[in-house]
Structure formats: C-alpha cells, structure tokens
C-alpha cells in the first residue's frame, strides 16, 4: 500500500511524533511511505527519526505566511494531481493537513476520481474554540476522520449530525526499552515535578503552574522543585504568571526539549494532560521512561472510572495533593510505575495503533 502523510512540519510535538511512529511502523510492515511537509525545519527535531526508506517532500522551501501557505495549496494540488493520485491513502494531520485534504477532496469530487482515500486525524480532542470548530467543519471532507480520544462534545456532534465517517484510534508509541530503566525513585530532596507542553493557549499550560503553586503552598519544608519543557507564544505570559505565583525560585523553563530521555532523568513525577482516560504523547513517553504519571483533566464533566490507568482531576489542588501523597509513599509509587508501564505496553503500543489504522486504510 502506498501511503502519504501530510503535516506542516516535523517540529517537536505530539502529532509530529505520531506521524514519525506511523510512518516507520508502516514502512517496517511493508508499505511504501512518503511524508509531505509544508516546509522544512531543523532536521534534528523529528525528521532524523524517520526510517531511511521513508521519502520526504516539501511544498515550499521555507515557512511562508499562513495566508500564502493556504492560497498556494489549490494550485499545488492541481499541478501535482498525478503524484497525489499515485497513493492509495493520504493521511492528513493538524490544521494544514485538514485544509490540504479538504481541497484535495473537492478536486477529487470535481474530477470524478475514486482515489486516493482521504484520512485525517484530529490530535486536539478536548481543545475548545476555533480549533474544535475547524476540525468539525472540515471533518466531512474525509473518508475517515479519526479522533485520538473521544469526549462528550464529540459524542454529541457525531450523534446530532449522524456522522458515520468518524473513528477513534488512541495514540501509540514505540517504547524506548533503554529508557525503561532510566528512572529510579530518589530518596531525599528536593523532589522534581515536571511536564513537557507546547506553550500555546489551546494547551492551557498555565494549569501546570497552578498545580506547582498548590504544591508550594502545601510544601512547608521547600522539598519540591518544578520544570516545564517546551516553548511557544505563551512563554512570556507564563513567566509573568510564575512571578505572580511566587514560583521564580523553584520553577525552571527548560525551553525546547530535544532529548526527552535526558529531561525525564531529571524529574521524579510527571504531570500530563488527559482527555477522559487518554493521555498525551509526552505522558506516554514519561510512563515508558519509568516515571509515575498523574494528570490534569481537560474535561470538567468527566469523572474518573475504574478503568482509568492515570489518575486525573480538573482541580490543580487535587493534582497537587495526589503528587504529595505519592511522594511520601515510595512503595505505592513503585507499584504505580509498574502498573502504568504494564498497562501502556499492552494498550498504547505502536503495533496496536498501526493495526487499527490499517483497518481504516483498507476498509
């Protein structure tokens, strides 16, 4: 099967990591894989992780203004339609992929073409506002629109609009076996609490600072330090908020994380973001690195169930209390690490994710 993945770039991020994981796993399984990028970024960020057999093409030589980037697309699609029709499946990611796939869908329909099959993955379930609206509006252009998680708003949308082209495939990654023994719970202080996030408004990164602030309020002995990995347009605001929350002496902004294993080796607990029972890619990486993971819950209407393998709460104070509870009980923490590692290996492997996408590709 010839598969083309379309994504704006291979910068650092969960969606980009999924593209790399899927491309490599599909290549190993015998598919012919190509990745189409809007523009190049630093090769060392994610592109270097692609298997050598995976072909990479660029639409433009640099990152154009967003308006120009989208204005050029219909002309590029028309000019390269034979190249695009040579694929069995075109799998689109992020907003650029949505627009690309929608334009190709219109071209395909206007020319009476039956291929390629068009798939899109929404990596932003739980986000509200413009991002959610864009994904809903463009979802009907695709043969299959895939959610990496499901929440009440998407359930309502699927039911009310009688949508039959929406599927759910949870994230999966290749476990780094060398990282599984990276982390051992340290005895003594300070304990380091960390997270990796894109510092963009739709990711709500200020909630991590609220968790850290609550821990500081409960930490009378100064036993905890905090670190946030990642970068984005909200960083200056977050630095200002950190000052307001009196976190300047205990919080480090680590910037873009190029080697997550090194980052995980510095911390004792990882705070993730969950959509119901689903966690992000960095959360999965932290689990496979041997860290105990708790999470902020994005959805206020969600209540934890018995099947939830990562404890979560929408309340920063409750998350802080959970971390402090675990930090004072090494046996309980080690049991949690073993349970989460076992659960992730069984349910969030790249093999499981690929097999579910294969069903969609071939249906």
Buried (B, 14 or more C-beta within 10 A) or exposed (E): BEBBBBBBBBBBBBBBBBBBBBBBBBBBEEBBBBBBBBBBBBEEBBBEBBEEEBEBEEBBEEBBEEEEBBEBBBEBBEEEBEEBBEBBBBBBBBBBBBBBBBBBBEBBEEEEEEEBBBBBBBBBBBBEEEBBEBBBEBBEBBBBBBBBBBBEBBEEBBEEEEBEBBBBBBBBBBBBEEBBEBBEBEEEBBBBBBBBBBBBBBBBBBBBBBBBBBBBEEBEEEEBBBBBBBBBEBBEEBBEBBEEBEBEEBBBBBEBBEEBBEBBBBBBBBBBBBBBBBBBBBBBBBBBBBBBBBBBBBBEEBEBEEEBBBBBBBBBBBBBBBBBEBBEEEEEBBEBBEEBBEBBBEEBBBEBBBBBBBEBBEE
